[in-house]
Amino acid sequence: MCLAIPAEVVEIQSDTMAKCRVGQSETYIDASTMLLESPAEIGDFVIVHAGFALRKLDFDEAQETLRLLRQMAGINESTPGAF
């Protein structure tokens, strides 16, 4: 099974690449933004799968998705290293 995760754009690296923070963790990933309908901006939330930002999410949608993923994993926001 594959899983796409919400991440926040924290740095624009080029026209087609961005550094993203996964959830509220200290995990950062590089994601291609070439599939997005509009250019990524710092502060945008995107759904990332296999190194590609597939689409933008609004803040509430990103937070709800992260909450559901934490619930499925049996962790909460205060768990060290939690996403």
C-alpha positions in Angstrom: 0.0 0.0 0.0 1.2 3.5 -0.8 0.7 6.5 1.4 0.8 10.2 0.5 1.4 12.6 3.4 0.8 16.3 4.0 3.9 18.5 4.3 4.5 22.2 4.5 6.7 24.0 2.0 9.5 25.6 4.0 11.9 26.4 1.2 11.7 26.9 -2.6 14.8 25.2 -4.0 14.1 25.8 -7.7 11.2 26.2 -10.1 10.4 22.5 -9.7 11.8 21.6 -6.2 10.8 22.5 -2.7 12.0 21.4 0.8 9.0 20.4 2.9 8.5 19.6 6.6 6.5 16.5 7.3 3.7 17.3 9.7 5.0 18.8 13.0 8.1 16.6 13.0 11.7 17.5 12.4 11.6 15.4 9.2 12.3 17.3 6.0 12.0 16.0 2.5 12.7 17.3 -1.0 9.7 17.2 -3.3 9.2 17.9 -6.9 6.6 20.6 -7.5 6.3 20.0 -11.2 2.9 18.3 -10.9 1.2 21.2 -9.1 -1.3 23.3 -10.9 0.3 26.5 -9.6 3.7 27.4 -8.2 4.4 26.3 -4.7 5.0 29.1 -2.1 6.6 29.0 1.4 3.8 28.1 3.8 1.8 26.1 1.3 0.7 22.6 2.4 1.0 19.9 -0.2 0.3 16.2 -0.3 3.5 14.3 -1.2 3.9 10.8 -2.6 7.1 9.2 -3.9 8.9 12.5 -3.9 6.2 14.4 -5.8 3.9 17.1 -4.5 0.7 16.0 -6.0 -1.6 18.9 -5.0 -2.0 21.8 -2.6 -4.0 21.4 0.6 -5.5 24.1 2.7 -4.3 24.3 6.4 -7.4 22.6 7.8 -7.3 19.7 5.4 -3.6 19.1 6.1 -4.2 19.1 9.8 -7.2 16.8 9.6 -5.3 14.4 7.4 -2.3 14.4 9.8 -4.7 13.8 12.8 -6.2 10.8 11.0 -2.8 9.4 10.2 -1.7 9.8 13.8 -4.9 8.1 15.0 -4.3 5.1 12.6 -0.7 4.9 13.8 -1.8 5.1 17.5 0.3 8.1 18.3 -0.4 11.7 19.4 1.2 15.1 18.7 3.2 14.9 21.9 4.9 11.6 21.0 8.6 12.3 20.3 9.2 12.3 16.6 5.5 12.3 15.8 4.5 13.7 12.4 
